Amino acid sequence: MENKRPEWSSYISFIIAAVGSAVGLGNIWRFPYIMGKCGGALFLIIYLLLIAFICVIPLSIELAVGKFYKGDPITIYNKINPKFKIFGYLCLITSILIPCFYFVVGGWILNYMWLFLANDIPSDFAQYFGTLNSNPFVPAALTLVFLFISLVFPFIGLNKGIEKANNVMMPVFVVMLIALAGYALTLSGAKEGLAFMFKPDFSKFNSEMILLALGQALFTLSIGIGIMMTYGSYLKKDVNIIKSSYTLIFFDTLVAVLAGIMIFPIVFTNGIEPTAGATLVFISLPEIFTTLPFSRIVAFLFFILLFFAAVTSGISLLEASLSCYSEYFKMKREKAAVLLFVLVSVIAIPASLSFGILSDFKILNRTFFDFLDFATSNVLMPICTLAICVIAGWKLPLIHFEAFGTNRYTKIFSFLLKYILPVVLVLVLVLGLK
Ligand code: PHE
């Protein structure tokens, strides 16, 4: 006997939650700094082309497979063919491992929100960030608090938990982002910042850029984890998948570009290098914030913005694994939530300490935090994406229509899915292993 599965209460709620999953630290933290590293506007052009013509395909396929087969990732693969169940398990493993490093960053965000709220602002952020991370308890405790907050909503359920959280956080997020971007445009470095973003420098082109853009696009769309399958499985019959995918891509990219408009003027006003990397958000930007007008409120809003972005993505990650426990393994939701909490904690705690007391513990020459990022972003996600593209491309012709509709573009998309995406993804995988 089939259990009654939950459904999105409206199409808009689905779009908001899916955008909530897609828009995350990747947009605000990773996108601007990769773009900075790759010379700005040229990277943006390459990224837009790739996301619109290549990455839209696995996104639509994941949503369509979910909508068609209805289930958590393991159940779906099992329904397609029990031989493919292994890929469902890989999705589950990925959705457990990503929070283990992503939520460490979530913990730092909580800490910085508190700093600016309590007006307890350090004079040297580089030193502060180092001290914070060398503490043997604080980073771990913050990570667990962030995990708890993100787990509450999927635990409550689809309509009352996930939808409600996204329906409140995402609109507030967008308003704050627009306000902060507007504020950044009033600063003296605005012109330079915008030129950096929107004036392409073709001499900076190199092939690594394409790989970085592809990786970023796949990561930001939350593809290759089973999230979009899970979210797609709660869709009603009449939803147009390809249109939904483009809507999602539109908002996700808009947020990434707005984040750039918010960050680069600040960066140029203060003459720091846009290539400052991951430390940009936790060292350079806070330092700059303290020199700006309305500094405390601007900084506090910025970290709330990051917090909303990270929580709404965290919710989707945890829902993908919770759905496996409760549907495929038929566990009670309470038990499933406790199990997930324990699993993530056990791996996330050492990850949270890998900038301090565990910094010498290395796997494949990487700290544990970097190893988790590498194993998921460079290995597991491309494998899971490749699997669904090859399986759907070659074995599930009906899914092509479900994903791409029946119009004159269907054939082109199917061609890309069957022949081009496997090649692209194998390249991403091979080059990513280097
Ligand atoms: N898409 C989110 C971001 O861009 C991150 C994420 C990746 C969330 C993978 C879930 C899964 O930050």
Residues whose N, C-alpha, C, O or C-beta is under 5 A from the ligand:
A	BS01	LIG	S21 A22 V23 G24 L25 G26 N27 F219 T220 L221 S222 S313 L317
